[in-house]
Amino acid sequence: GITDHTSILTYLSEISALCVTSLQSTSWTNRRQGAMTLDTVARVLGAGYPADGCAVNARALMEVSAGRVYPGKSAILAALSTTLSQSPGPGAVPGAQADTAMEVTDPGVPMDEVIQVYLRECKKADKKYVSEVMRAFSDLLGSAAQVPDCWEAVWQLCQTHLVKKEEVEKKQEMFMIESDVQESAILLVGVCWKVCSTKPLHILGTCRFLAGLFKISTWRMQAVLLCAVQRVLDTLDTVCGANNANNDVIMTTGDVIMTTGDVAAVDLRVGVYEAVIPGVLRCVDDSKHLSVRGLALKLVGGIFNKLKLWKYENVGVRGMDGEVLREVLAHVRDQISTESNHNLKSQGIEIVSLIEKEFISV
């Protein structure tokens, strides 16, 4: 294997030429080996990947990505993701300041064209292949510095795997979120959320959709769902700030001045939290899977700590529905009563104490 940074950099043009020849071969094995080699090159060079070599290799991978699925083809999409996820270091572009990977590969490899390649390949019939391509797509979206908004296309794509199909409905079959391609679709939704440019319009619907999947998911899928929900909630401060556009003063309490924009932002935050909590609570007292309980408790604790901050910053706005609070307390108390892990038990006790102190009226 080639793992030496200096050697790869010295002979990069020769290595690239050999790999491009392999990619254009009629042999599936040769294509896969060429792609895997370019993947290794990108990983080893990292930020030192020269801009011209990066663009040439990325373009070569894109050109051979079309066509039918064959064994090992997903290696091409994985190598493309790795190649475009690298951020070349200072001096990679002569006479230019390269701040992001996309500034380096553009105009040689426009990111919108790259996204279309992944969207096209994710629509193939081979589910194992689609799952692998979705994961490569997720890696790209999570690593590349500048990505155009492709949320709507990704959302529609992933829903085809996560929504019950009409023929299943007619047969009254149990629809479960349990396959590898469904897991990859959930992962892709969570990662792609960061590039959505209209988050205030979509965040509530996205959270409701993800929360609804918990009841039909296996424990492994629930862990992926919790991570996806966390990615969405991590943007809530920014989303609420963007949604706070109306600044008409509507109330004054002490030194606090509330505007209609403030109230709308708090209402959105509380609405989002109320949307996700029912799904998350299914995992809080999961008696079998420690990792799922841990993720769920961390998420619930984060929600109520955020609400505590907003409670003191925004006096006079509505809090969380009392029925939701009682439901949270019931589930967390059940978790505490049966929890064998000391750390998770302490975490549950802290959540109950926080809710009783800050949110339950005596």
C-alpha positions as CSV (number, residue, x, y, z in Angstrom):
1,G,0.0,0.0,0.0
2,I,1.0,3.6,-0.5
3,T,1.0,5.5,2.8
4,D,4.0,7.8,2.7
5,H,3.0,11.4,2.3
6,T,6.2,12.6,0.6
7,S,6.3,9.7,-1.9
8,I,2.7,10.2,-2.9
9,L,3.2,13.9,-3.4
10,T,6.4,13.4,-5.4
11,Y,4.8,10.8,-7.8
12,L,1.2,12.1,-7.6
13,S,0.9,12.7,-11.4
14,E,2.1,9.2,-12.2
15,I,-0.1,7.6,-9.5
16,S,-3.1,9.6,-10.8
17,A,-2.5,8.5,-14.4
18,L,-2.3,4.8,-13.4
19,C,-5.5,5.2,-11.3
20,V,-7.4,6.9,-14.2
21,T,-6.4,4.1,-16.5
22,S,-7.7,1.6,-14.0
23,L,-11.0,3.5,-13.6
24,Q,-11.5,3.4,-17.4
25,S,-10.8,-0.4,-17.5
26,T,-13.5,-2.9,-18.5
27,S,-12.6,-4.9,-15.4
28,W,-14.7,-4.2,-12.3
29,T,-11.8,-5.2,-10.1
30,N,-9.5,-2.7,-11.7
31,R,-12.0,0.1,-11.4
32,R,-12.5,-0.7,-7.7
33,Q,-8.7,-0.8,-7.1
34,G,-8.2,2.5,-8.9
35,A,-10.9,4.2,-6.8
36,M,-9.5,2.7,-3.6
37,T,-6.0,4.0,-4.4
38,L,-7.3,7.5,-5.0
39,D,-9.2,7.3,-1.7
40,T,-5.9,6.4,0.0
41,V,-4.1,9.2,-1.8
42,A,-6.7,11.7,-0.5
43,R,-6.6,10.5,3.0
44,V,-2.8,10.5,3.2
45,L,-2.3,13.9,1.6
46,G,-5.2,15.5,3.5
47,A,-4.8,19.3,3.5
48,G,-1.6,18.9,1.4
49,Y,-3.6,17.7,-1.6
50,P,-2.5,19.9,-4.6
51,A,-5.5,21.7,-6.1
52,D,-4.9,20.6,-9.7
53,G,-4.4,17.0,-8.7
54,C,-7.5,17.0,-6.5
55,A,-9.6,18.4,-9.3
56,V,-8.3,16.0,-12.0
57,N,-8.9,12.9,-9.8
58,A,-12.3,14.1,-8.7
59,R,-13.4,14.7,-12.3
60,A,-12.1,11.2,-13.3
61,L,-14.1,9.6,-10.6
62,M,-17.2,11.5,-11.6
63,E,-16.9,10.5,-15.2
64,V,-16.8,6.8,-14.4
65,S,-19.6,6.9,-11.8
66,A,-22.4,6.7,-14.4
67,G,-23.8,3.4,-15.7
68,R,-25.1,0.2,-14.1
69,V,-24.2,-1.0,-10.7
70,Y,-21.5,-3.7,-10.4
71,P,-19.6,-5.2,-7.4
72,G,-17.4,-2.6,-5.8
73,K,-18.8,0.4,-7.7
74,S,-19.5,2.2,-4.4
75,A,-15.7,2.6,-3.9
76,I,-15.8,5.2,-6.7
77,L,-18.4,7.3,-4.8
78,A,-16.5,6.8,-1.5
79,A,-13.2,8.0,-3.2
80,L,-15.0,11.0,-4.7
81,S,-16.3,12.0,-1.2
82,T,-12.8,11.6,0.4
83,T,-11.1,13.6,-2.5
84,L,-13.5,16.5,-2.3
85,S,-13.6,16.6,1.5
86,Q,-9.9,17.6,1.8
87,S,-9.0,21.2,2.4
88,P,-5.7,22.0,0.7
89,G,-3.3,23.9,2.8
90,P,-1.6,27.3,2.2
91,G,0.0,27.5,-1.2
92,A,-2.0,24.7,-2.8
93,V,-3.3,27.2,-5.3
94,P,-0.5,29.3,-6.7
95,G,-1.3,33.0,-6.4
96,A,-4.6,32.4,-4.6
97,Q,-5.9,32.1,-1.1
98,A,-7.6,28.7,-0.8
99,D,-9.9,28.9,2.2
100,T,-12.1,25.9,1.3
101,A,-12.0,22.6,-0.6
102,M,-14.7,23.9,-3.0
103,E,-12.7,27.0,-3.9
104,V,-9.9,24.6,-4.9
105,T,-11.9,22.2,-7.0
106,D,-14.2,24.9,-8.5
107,P,-14.6,25.5,-11.5
108,G,-13.0,22.2,-12.3
109,V,-15.5,20.3,-10.2
110,P,-18.6,22.4,-9.4
111,M,-20.2,21.1,-6.2
112,D,-23.7,21.1,-7.7
113,E,-22.6,18.6,-10.3
114,V,-21.1,16.4,-7.6
115,I,-24.4,16.5,-5.7
116,Q,-26.3,15.4,-8.8
117,V,-23.9,12.4,-9.2
118,Y,-24.8,11.2,-5.7
119,L,-28.5,11.9,-6.1
120,R,-28.5,9.9,-9.3
121,E,-26.7,7.0,-7.9
122,C,-28.9,6.9,-4.8
123,K,-31.9,6.2,-7.0
124,K,-30.5,2.9,-8.3
125,A,-32.4,-0.3,-7.4
126,D,-29.6,-2.1,-5.6
127,K,-30.3,-1.3,-1.9
128,K,-26.8,-2.4,-0.6
129,Y,-25.2,-0.1,-3.2
130,V,-27.6,2.8,-2.4
131,S,-26.8,2.4,1.3
132,E,-23.1,2.7,0.7
133,V,-23.5,5.7,-1.7
134,M,-25.7,7.4,0.9
135,R,-23.0,7.0,3.5
136,A,-20.4,8.4,1.1
137,F,-22.7,11.3,0.4
138,S,-23.1,11.9,4.1
139,D,-19.4,12.0,4.5
140,L,-19.1,14.6,1.8
141,L,-21.9,16.8,3.2
142,G,-20.4,16.6,6.7
143,S,-16.8,17.4,5.6
144,A,-16.8,19.7,2.6
145,A,-16.6,23.4,3.5
146,Q,-19.1,24.8,1.0
147,V,-22.1,22.9,-0.2
148,P,-25.1,24.3,-2.0
149,D,-28.6,23.7,-0.5
150,C,-29.7,20.3,-1.6
151,W,-32.1,19.7,1.3
152,E,-35.3,19.3,-0.7
153,A,-33.8,16.7,-3.1
154,V,-32.2,14.7,-0.2
155,W,-35.4,15.0,1.8
156,Q,-37.5,13.5,-1.0
157,L,-35.0,10.9,-1.7
158,C,-34.8,9.6,1.9
159,Q,-38.5,9.7,2.4
160,T,-38.9,7.0,-0.4
161,H,-37.1,4.6,2.0
162,L,-38.6,5.9,5.3
163,V,-42.3,6.2,4.5
164,K,-44.6,3.3,4.2
165,K,-45.3,2.4,0.6
166,E,-48.9,2.0,-0.8
167,E,-48.5,-1.7,-1.5
168,V,-47.4,-2.3,2.2
169,E,-50.4,-0.3,3.3
170,K,-52.8,-2.5,1.3
171,K,-51.3,-5.7,2.6
172,Q,-51.5,-4.4,6.1
173,E,-47.9,-5.5,6.6
174,M,-45.8,-4.2,9.5
175,F,-43.5,-1.4,8.3
176,M,-40.3,-1.2,10.2
177,I,-37.2,1.0,10.0
178,E,-34.6,-1.8,10.2
179,S,-32.6,-2.1,6.9
180,D,-29.1,-0.7,6.2
181,V,-30.5,1.6,3.5
182,Q,-33.0,3.0,5.9
183,E,-30.2,3.6,8.5
184,S,-28.2,5.4,5.8
185,A,-31.2,7.5,4.8
186,I,-31.6,8.7,8.4
187,L,-27.9,9.5,8.7
188,L,-28.1,11.4,5.4
189,V,-31.1,13.5,6.6
190,G,-29.3,14.4,9.8
191,V,-26.1,15.4,8.0
192,C,-27.8,17.2,5.2
193,W,-29.7,19.4,7.6
194,K,-26.7,21.7,7.9
195,V,-26.9,22.8,4.3
196,C,-30.7,23.6,4.4
197,S,-31.0,27.3,3.8
198,T,-34.7,27.5,4.9
199,K,-34.4,25.9,8.3
200,P,-37.1,28.0,10.0
201,L,-39.6,26.7,7.5
202,H,-38.7,23.0,7.8
203,I,-37.4,22.4,11.3
204,L,-40.8,21.7,12.9
205,G,-41.9,19.3,10.2
206,T,-38.5,17.6,10.1
207,C,-38.6,17.0,13.9
208,R,-42.1,15.6,13.8
209,F,-41.2,13.3,11.0
210,L,-38.0,12.0,12.8
211,A,-39.9,11.6,16.1
212,G,-42.6,9.6,14.4
213,L,-40.0,7.0,13.2
214,F,-39.0,6.0,16.7
215,K,-42.0,3.8,17.3
216,I,-41.3,1.7,14.1
217,S,-37.5,1.5,14.5
218,T,-35.2,-1.1,15.9
219,W,-32.9,-0.1,18.7
220,R,-30.0,0.3,16.3
221,M,-32.0,2.7,14.2
222,Q,-33.2,4.6,17.2
223,A,-29.6,5.4,18.0
224,V,-29.1,6.8,14.5
225,L,-32.4,8.7,14.9
226,L,-31.3,10.2,18.2
227,C,-28.1,11.5,16.5
228,A,-30.1,12.9,13.6
229,V,-32.4,14.7,16.0
230,Q,-29.5,16.1,17.9
231,R,-28.0,17.5,14.7
232,V,-31.2,19.3,14.0
233,L,-31.6,20.6,17.6
234,D,-28.0,21.9,17.6
235,T,-29.1,24.5,15.0
236,L,-32.1,25.7,17.0
237,D,-30.4,28.8,18.4
238,T,-29.5,29.9,14.9
239,V,-32.9,29.0,13.5
240,C,-34.7,30.9,16.2
241,G,-32.5,33.9,15.6
242,A,-33.3,33.9,11.9
243,N,-37.0,33.6,12.7
244,N,-36.8,36.6,15.0
245,A,-37.5,39.2,12.3
246,N,-40.4,41.2,13.9
247,N,-39.3,43.6,16.6
248,D,-42.5,45.2,17.7
249,V,-42.5,45.6,21.5
250,I,-45.5,43.7,23.0
251,M,-44.6,43.5,26.7
252,T,-42.2,44.7,29.4
253,T,-41.5,42.8,32.6
254,G,-39.0,44.5,34.9
255,D,-35.8,45.1,32.8
256,V,-36.9,42.6,30.1
257,I,-38.4,44.0,26.8
258,M,-40.2,41.3,24.8
259,T,-40.9,41.7,21.1
260,T,-43.2,39.7,18.8
261,G,-40.1,38.3,17.2
262,D,-38.9,37.1,20.7
263,V,-42.2,35.4,21.3
264,A,-42.2,33.7,17.9
265,A,-38.7,32.4,18.5
266,V,-39.6,31.0,21.9
267,D,-42.8,29.4,20.5
268,L,-40.8,27.8,17.7
269,R,-38.2,26.4,20.2
270,V,-40.9,25.0,22.5
271,G,-42.9,23.6,19.6
272,V,-39.8,21.8,18.3
273,Y,-39.0,20.4,21.7
274,E,-42.6,19.2,22.2
275,A,-42.4,17.6,18.7
276,V,-39.3,15.5,19.4
277,I,-39.9,14.5,23.0
278,P,-42.5,11.8,22.4
279,G,-40.1,9.9,20.2
280,V,-37.1,10.4,22.4
281,L,-39.0,9.2,25.5
282,R,-39.4,5.8,23.8
283,C,-35.6,5.4,24.3
284,V,-35.2,6.9,27.8
285,D,-36.4,3.8,29.6
286,D,-35.1,1.2,27.1
287,S,-34.1,-1.6,29.5
288,K,-31.9,-3.5,27.1
289,H,-29.6,-1.0,25.3
290,L,-27.3,1.2,27.3
291,S,-26.2,3.3,24.4
292,V,-29.7,4.2,23.4
293,R,-30.6,5.2,27.0
294,G,-27.5,7.3,27.2
295,L,-28.1,9.2,24.0
296,A,-31.8,9.8,24.9
297,L,-31.0,11.1,28.4
298,K,-28.3,13.4,27.1
299,L,-30.8,14.8,24.5
300,V,-33.6,15.3,27.1
301,G,-31.2,16.9,29.6
302,G,-30.0,19.2,26.9
303,I,-33.5,20.2,26.0
304,F,-34.5,21.2,29.6
305,N,-31.2,23.0,30.2
306,K,-31.8,25.1,27.1
307,L,-35.4,25.8,28.2
308,K,-34.1,26.8,31.6
309,L,-31.9,29.5,30.0
310,W,-34.7,30.7,27.8
311,K,-37.0,30.8,30.8
312,Y,-34.9,33.5,32.5
313,E,-34.0,35.3,29.3
314,N,-37.6,35.5,28.0
315,V,-40.0,36.3,30.9
316,G,-43.7,36.0,30.2
317,V,-43.7,33.5,27.2
318,R,-45.3,30.1,27.3
319,G,-43.5,27.1,28.7
320,M,-43.7,23.5,27.7
321,D,-47.2,21.8,27.9
322,G,-47.8,20.4,31.4
323,E,-48.9,17.0,30.0
324,V,-45.6,16.7,28.1
325,L,-43.7,17.5,31.4
326,R,-45.6,14.9,33.3
327,E,-44.9,12.3,30.5
328,V,-41.1,13.2,30.7
329,L,-41.1,12.8,34.4
330,A,-42.9,9.4,34.3
331,H,-40.4,8.0,31.8
332,V,-37.3,9.3,33.5
333,R,-38.5,8.1,36.9
334,D,-39.0,4.6,35.4
335,Q,-35.5,4.8,34.0
336,I,-34.1,5.7,37.4
337,S,-36.0,2.9,39.2
338,T,-34.5,0.2,37.0
339,E,-31.2,1.7,35.9
340,S,-28.1,-0.4,36.7
341,N,-25.6,2.1,35.3
342,H,-24.6,4.6,38.0
343,N,-23.8,7.5,35.6
344,L,-27.1,7.2,33.7
345,K,-29.0,6.9,37.0
346,S,-27.4,10.1,38.2
347,Q,-28.2,11.8,34.9
348,G,-31.8,10.8,35.2
349,I,-32.0,12.1,38.8
350,E,-30.6,15.4,37.6
351,I,-33.2,15.7,34.9
352,V,-36.1,15.0,37.3
353,S,-34.7,17.5,39.8
354,L,-34.3,20.2,37.1
355,I,-37.9,19.7,35.8
356,E,-39.4,19.7,39.3
357,K,-37.5,22.8,40.4
358,E,-37.8,24.9,37.2
359,F,-40.9,23.8,35.3
360,I,-43.4,22.3,37.7
361,S,-45.6,24.7,39.6
362,V,-46.0,23.9,43.3
